[in-house]
Every structure is written in structure tokens, then in C-alpha cells.
Amino acid sequence: MSKKTFYQWIRYQVNRDDMVGDLARDAVRDKKIPKYVKTSHKKIENYLNSINTDNNLIDSFRSAWEEYIEYI
């Protein structure tokens, strides 16, 4: 079975009522977010920093990434 990329995983989190759900909704709307990252969060975190994302979203991403790593 092929493992999902972070983007594939986060799309299924849009209905959550927490900061990961907020990130998921933002990610689905963002057409430029890296979609093919499986093992390194740096590419996504660098992207978020490049668009001047606030620290809350970065914290949300880090929490989501920890969940994603447990998932894969």
C-alpha cells in the first residue's frame, strides 16, 4: 500500500474543530502548497515561512506533521 503524502492526509482533516482542521482548510484553498512531500516537513515549513505565515499556523503545521508521522 502506498503511503499518503502530507497533503493527501491533511485534506481528510478539514472537518476537525481544532488547529489541525484550520490548517487543513487553509491547505485545501492554497493552490501553491507543496503536495508531494512524504518524509521531510522542511519543504512545507519553508513554504509557509515564505508566505509570511503567522506563528499559530506554523505551530498548527508542526502538530499536524507529528500526527501525520504517526499515521504513516
Secondary structure, DSSP 8 states (H G I E B T S, - for coil): -----HHHHHHTTTT-SSHHHHHHHHHHH-TTS----SS-SHHHHHHHHHTT--HHHHHHHHHHHHHHHHH-
